[in-house]
Amino acid sequence: MRERGFQGSITLIGSETLAPYERPPLSKDAILLAAEPKYVAETERFASLGIDLRLGVSATKLDRGLRRVLLCDGTSVVYDKLLLATGARPRALPATASPDGRVRTLRNHADSMAIRACLGPGRRLAIIGGGFIGLELAASARKLGTSVTLIEGLPRILSRGVPSEIAEAVASRHQAEGVDILCNARIAKIEHAEAVVRVFLEDGSVIEADLLVVGIGSVPNTEIAAEAGLTIDNGIAVDTHLQTSDPDIYAAGDCCSFPILHYGHRRIRLESWRSAQEQALLAAANLIGAREVVAAVPWFWSDQYDMTLQVAGLADGAATTIRRDLSAEAFILFHLDGDGRLLAASGIGPGNTIARDIRLAEMLIAAGRHPDPAALAAPEVKLKQLLAA
């Protein structure tokens, strides 16, 4: 908002005592290096921009009539416009409370450092959940010499939004690195003993670990919005301008759901760094009077070992999948609907081998193109040519 010339007062409220920081490193570099957070900006930068940064306090109630936010310390802040960027919290697994801290989730820097303290040679880590967070943590733990068992209740890992071929490649790499992946694993009970956590599966097997991390998805933080009477629909419901059912209140990031342009305006909620980044910029514009719309193609990525996984678009409803092999270790899958329109592209490979083609595929999706399937399958045909055609 300051970069766009807004001169009014801005108050930024956050429950953590740390200045705002990036979350993607929490399962990677923060674990591997016991690193300090990667700050979005230092506290001095906020001060220099005239931003009132209030850390260690949480909003407890919205008074829409008085346009006021009540805080946990008894103070309040009045607003002309309000942005809710409340994010999400880890989904809880019943009966896993741990008085000694041996069962944890990963969402903030304190979580990352607590997990890091339990990892190393001779230590045993169990992870419940085969999504991005669980797998990235597994890769980091193995690099530190930790024994890792990953427990997934579904038939395969990465069942949400990632094609089975790519999930198989990820699983194979983890298994080659020594991760024990258990799919179709049903948990019967979790037992806390002295200095150990035991996970009992329905098939009778028992996993013992020094630390258990639960990574079974997240829940949007909508309570304050719901109590204030805002519309909730798989998150705080916003329109294409990120405006809630109250015209003076906007929402962005993991906490909100929105209609997506390229997929028939179906309502979705995205949990990704880039989506949050793009929506923050859009919200900044619209809070000061612009009427810009959400138009970006969803994009996700994950780094595990030396492999990078990227997904552009949403493959739901795909009728055809075309594979393009870039090398022995790298390939991309293109997902087309029944009319031949490109809906999504998913790829995996070492380093940045897939990055350029995924980016071009993202542009093809945004343009609503119907590329020739034979050209998509042929690595000698440049995607840039298809975009220019």
C-alpha positions in Angstrom: 0.0 0.0 0.0 2.9 2.4 0.7 4.5 1.5 -2.6 1.2 2.4 -4.3 1.3 5.8 -2.6 -1.2 5.3 0.3 -0.5 8.0 2.9 -3.0 7.0 5.6 -2.4 5.1 8.8 -1.7 1.3 8.6 -1.8 -1.0 11.6 -0.5 -4.6 11.2 -1.5 -7.0 14.0 0.1 -10.4 14.5 -0.1 -12.9 17.3 3.5 -14.0 17.0 6.3 -12.0 18.7 8.5 -12.2 15.6 8.2 -9.8 12.7 6.5 -11.3 9.7 8.6 -14.1 8.0 8.4 -16.6 5.2 6.9 -20.0 6.1 8.2 -22.3 3.3 11.7 -22.6 4.8 10.3 -24.0 8.0 10.3 -27.5 6.7 13.6 -27.1 4.8 16.4 -24.6 5.6 15.1 -23.8 9.1 15.3 -27.5 10.0 18.6 -28.2 8.2 20.5 -25.1 9.4 18.6 -24.3 12.6 18.3 -20.9 10.8 16.7 -17.7 11.9 13.5 -16.8 10.2 13.6 -15.3 6.7 11.9 -12.0 7.5 9.6 -10.3 5.0 11.1 -7.1 6.4 12.9 -6.1 9.6 10.9 -4.2 12.3 12.9 -1.1 11.4 11.6 -1.2 7.9 8.0 -1.2 9.1 8.8 1.8 11.3 10.4 3.7 8.4 7.3 3.2 6.3 5.1 4.5 9.1 3.4 1.1 9.7 2.2 0.5 13.3 3.5 -3.1 13.8 1.8 -4.7 16.8 3.3 -8.1 17.6 2.4 -10.7 20.2 -1.3 -9.6 20.2 -4.3 -11.3 18.6 -7.6 -9.9 17.4 -10.5 -11.3 19.4 -13.5 -9.6 17.9 -14.7 -7.5 15.0 -17.2 -4.8 15.7 -18.4 -4.0 12.2 -20.9 -1.4 13.4 -18.2 0.7 15.0 -15.5 -0.4 12.5 -13.3 -1.5 15.3 -11.0 -4.5 16.0 -10.7 -5.6 19.6 -7.4 -7.1 20.7 -6.5 -9.6 23.4 -4.7 -6.9 25.5 -7.8 -4.9 25.9 -7.0 -2.3 23.3 -8.8 -1.7 20.0 -8.0 -0.4 16.6 -10.5 1.5 14.4 -10.5 1.1 10.6 -11.9 2.5 7.4 -10.8 -0.7 5.5 -9.8 -4.0 7.0 -7.8 -6.9 5.6 -8.1 -10.4 7.2 -5.0 -12.4 6.5 -5.5 -14.8 9.4 -4.0 -17.8 7.6 -4.6 -21.4 8.7 -3.7 -23.7 11.5 -2.6 -27.4 11.4 -5.5 -29.8 11.4 -5.6 -31.6 14.8 -5.5 -35.4 15.2 -7.7 -36.5 18.1 -6.1 -37.9 21.2 -2.5 -36.8 20.3 -2.0 -34.2 23.1 1.5 -34.6 24.4 2.5 -33.1 27.8 6.2 -33.7 27.0 6.2 -32.2 23.5 6.8 -35.4 21.7 3.8 -34.9 19.4 4.0 -31.7 17.4 2.7 -29.9 14.3 4.7 -27.6 12.0 3.3 -24.1 11.3 5.6 -21.5 12.9 9.3 -20.9 13.6 9.0 -22.1 17.2 7.6 -25.4 15.9 10.5 -25.7 13.5 13.1 -25.2 16.1 11.4 -27.6 18.5 11.4 -30.3 15.9 15.0 -29.6 14.9 16.1 -30.1 18.4 14.8 -33.7 18.3 16.5 -34.7 15.0 19.9 -36.2 14.3 21.8 -39.5 14.0 20.3 -42.2 16.2 17.0 -40.3 16.6 13.6 -41.7 15.3 11.0 -39.5 13.7 7.4 -40.6 12.8 5.3 -38.5 10.5 1.5 -38.8 10.1 0.5 -37.4 6.7 2.0 -37.8 3.2 1.5 -34.3 1.9 4.0 -31.6 1.1 4.8 -30.7 4.7 5.3 -34.3 5.8 7.5 -35.2 2.9 9.6 -32.0 3.0 10.2 -32.6 6.7 11.1 -36.3 6.0 13.7 -35.2 3.5 15.2 -32.7 5.9 15.3 -35.2 8.7 17.0 -37.8 6.6 19.7 -35.3 5.6 20.4 -34.9 9.3 20.7 -38.7 9.8 17.3 -39.2 11.5 15.4 -42.5 11.0 12.0 -41.6 9.4 8.7 -43.5 9.2 5.9 -41.8 7.3 2.4 -43.0 7.9 -0.3 -42.2 5.2 -3.9 -43.4 5.6 -4.7 -43.2 1.8 -3.4 -45.6 -0.9 -0.6 -43.2 -1.9 1.2 -40.1 -0.9 0.4 -36.6 -2.3 -3.2 -37.7 -3.2 -4.3 -34.1 -3.2 -3.5 -32.3 -6.5 -0.5 -34.3 -7.6 -0.8 -37.1 -10.3 0.0 -40.6 -9.3 3.0 -40.8 -11.6 4.7 -37.9 -9.9 3.7 -39.2 -6.4 5.4 -42.5 -7.3 8.6 -40.7 -8.3 8.6 -38.8 -5.0 7.9 -42.0 -3.1 10.7 -43.9 -4.9 13.2 -41.1 -4.1 12.2 -41.1 -0.4 12.5 -44.8 -0.2 15.9 -44.7 -1.8 17.0 -42.2 0.9 15.8 -44.6 3.6 12.3 -43.3 4.5 9.9 -46.0 5.4 6.6 -45.1 3.8 3.5 -46.9 5.0 0.3 -46.3 2.9 -3.2 -47.5 3.7 -2.1 -47.3 7.3 -4.9 -47.0 9.8 -4.0 -45.7 13.3 -5.6 -47.6 16.2 -4.1 -45.6 19.0 -1.1 -43.5 20.1 0.6 -44.2 23.3 3.0 -41.9 25.3 5.7 -43.7 27.2 8.8 -42.4 28.9 10.9 -40.8 26.3 9.0 -42.4 23.4 5.8 -42.2 21.4 4.2 -45.4 20.1 1.8 -45.5 17.1 -0.3 -48.6 17.0 -1.7 -49.5 13.5 -4.8 -51.5 12.9 -2.7 -54.2 11.2 -1.0 -54.9 14.6 2.3 -53.1 13.8 3.8 -50.6 16.1 6.1 -47.6 15.3 8.2 -46.2 18.1 9.6 -42.7 17.7 11.4 -40.1 19.7 9.1 -37.5 18.0 5.8 -37.7 16.2 4.8 -34.9 13.8 1.2 -34.7 12.6 0.8 -33.2 9.1 -2.7 -33.9 8.0 -3.6 -30.6 6.4 -4.8 -27.3 7.7 -8.0 -25.5 8.8 -8.6 -21.8 7.8 -8.8 -19.4 10.7 -12.3 -18.1 10.1 -13.6 -17.8 13.7 -13.3 -14.1 14.1 -14.9 -13.5 10.7 -17.8 -16.0 11.3 -18.6 -14.4 14.7 -18.8 -11.0 12.9 -21.3 -12.4 10.5 -19.2 -12.6 7.4 -20.0 -15.3 4.8 -18.0 -18.5 5.3 -17.6 -21.0 2.5 -14.5 -23.2 2.9 -12.8 -20.2 4.4 -13.8 -16.5 4.4 -15.7 -16.1 1.2 -14.5 -13.3 -1.0 -15.3 -12.2 -4.6 -12.9 -11.7 -7.5 -11.7 -8.5 -5.8 -11.0 -10.3 -2.5 -13.9 -8.4 -0.9 -15.9 -10.2 1.7 -19.7 -9.9 2.3 -18.8 -6.6 4.1 -17.7 -4.1 1.5 -15.1 -2.6 3.9 -13.5 -5.9 4.8 -11.2 -7.9 2.5 -9.4 -11.3 3.0 -6.4 -12.9 1.4 -4.2 -15.9 1.7 -4.9 -19.3 3.3 -7.9 -18.1 5.2 -10.1 -17.2 2.2 -11.9 -18.9 -0.7 -12.5 -17.2 -4.0 -14.0 -17.8 -7.5 -11.3 -18.7 -9.9 -11.4 -17.2 -13.4 -9.9 -20.0 -15.5 -12.0 -22.8 -14.1 -15.6 -21.6 -14.5 -15.5 -19.3 -11.4 -15.7 -22.3 -9.1 -14.8 -21.4 -5.5 -11.5 -22.7 -4.2 -9.1 -22.1 -1.3 -5.4 -22.2 -2.1 -2.6 -22.9 0.5 0.5 -21.8 -1.3 3.2 -19.1 -0.9 2.7 -17.6 -4.3 -1.1 -17.4 -4.0 -0.7 -15.5 -0.7 1.9 -13.2 -2.2 -0.2 -12.4 -5.3 -3.4 -11.9 -3.2 -1.5 -9.6 -0.8 -0.6 -7.3 -3.8 -4.1 -7.5 -5.1 -5.6 -6.6 -1.8 -3.2 -3.7 -1.4 -4.4 -2.3 -4.7 -8.1 -2.8 -3.9 -8.0 -1.5 -0.4 -7.0 1.9 -1.8 -9.7 2.0 -4.5 -8.6 -0.2 -7.4 -10.9 -2.9 -8.8 -8.3 -5.5 -9.8 -9.4 -9.2 -10.0 -7.9 -12.5 -9.1 -6.7 -13.9 -12.4 -3.5 -15.8 -11.6 -3.2 -19.6 -12.5 -2.7 -21.6 -9.3 1.0 -22.7 -8.9 2.6 -24.9 -6.3 6.1 -26.2 -5.7 8.0 -28.4 -3.3 11.7 -29.1 -2.9 12.8 -32.5 -1.7 16.4 -33.6 -1.7 17.7 -32.3 -5.1 14.3 -32.8 -6.7 11.8 -30.0 -7.5 8.1 -30.7 -8.0 5.9 -28.0 -9.6 2.2 -27.9 -10.5 0.5 -25.2 -12.5 -3.3 -25.1 -12.8 -6.0 -27.5 -11.5 -6.2 -31.0 -13.1 -9.8 -31.7 -11.8 -11.9 -32.7 -14.7 -9.0 -33.6 -17.1 -10.0 -36.1 -19.8 -6.5 -36.7 -21.2 -3.0 -36.7 -19.8 0.1 -36.2 -22.1 3.6 -37.0 -20.8 6.7 -35.2 -22.0 10.0 -36.8 -20.9 12.8 -34.2 -20.5 15.5 -36.6 -19.3 15.8 -39.9 -17.4 14.9 -38.1 -14.2 12.6 -35.3 -15.4 9.2 -35.3 -16.9 6.0 -33.2 -17.2 2.4 -34.3 -17.4 -0.1 -32.1 -19.3 -3.7 -32.4 -18.4 -6.4 -31.5 -21.0 -10.2 -31.4 -20.7 -12.5 -33.1 -23.2 -12.3 -30.2 -25.6 -8.5 -30.2 -25.6 -8.0 -27.1 -23.5 -4.9 -27.3 -21.2 -6.1 -27.3 -17.6 -2.9 -28.1 -15.7 0.8 -29.2 -15.9 2.7 -31.2 -13.3 6.4 -31.9 -13.4 9.3 -33.3 -11.4 13.0 -33.2 -12.0 16.4 -32.3 -10.5 17.0 -28.6 -9.8 15.4 -26.3 -12.3 15.0 -28.8 -15.2 11.2 -28.4 -15.3 10.8 -24.8 -14.3 10.9 -23.1 -17.7 8.3 -25.6 -19.2 6.0 -25.3 -16.3 6.1 -21.5 -16.5 5.3 -21.7 -20.2 2.5 -24.2 -19.5 1.1 -21.8 -16.9 1.0 -19.1 -19.7 -0.8 -21.5 -22.0 -3.4 -22.3 -19.3 -3.9 -18.6 -18.7 -4.4 -18.0 -22.4 -7.0 -20.8 -22.6 -5.0 -22.6 -25.3 -5.8 -26.0 -27.0 -2.3 -27.2 -27.8 -1.6 -30.2 -30.1 -1.2 -33.3 -27.9 1.6 -34.6 -30.2 3.5 -31.4 -29.8 3.1 -31.5 -26.0 4.6 -35.0 -25.9 7.6 -34.1 -28.1 10.4 -32.5 -26.1 12.0 -31.1 -29.2 8.9 -28.9 -29.8 9.4 -25.8 -27.7 6.4 -24.8 -25.6 7.2 -21.2 -26.5 6.3 -22.1 -30.1 2.9 -23.3 -28.9 2.3 -20.2 -27.0 3.2 -18.0 -30.0 1.1 -20.0 -32.5 
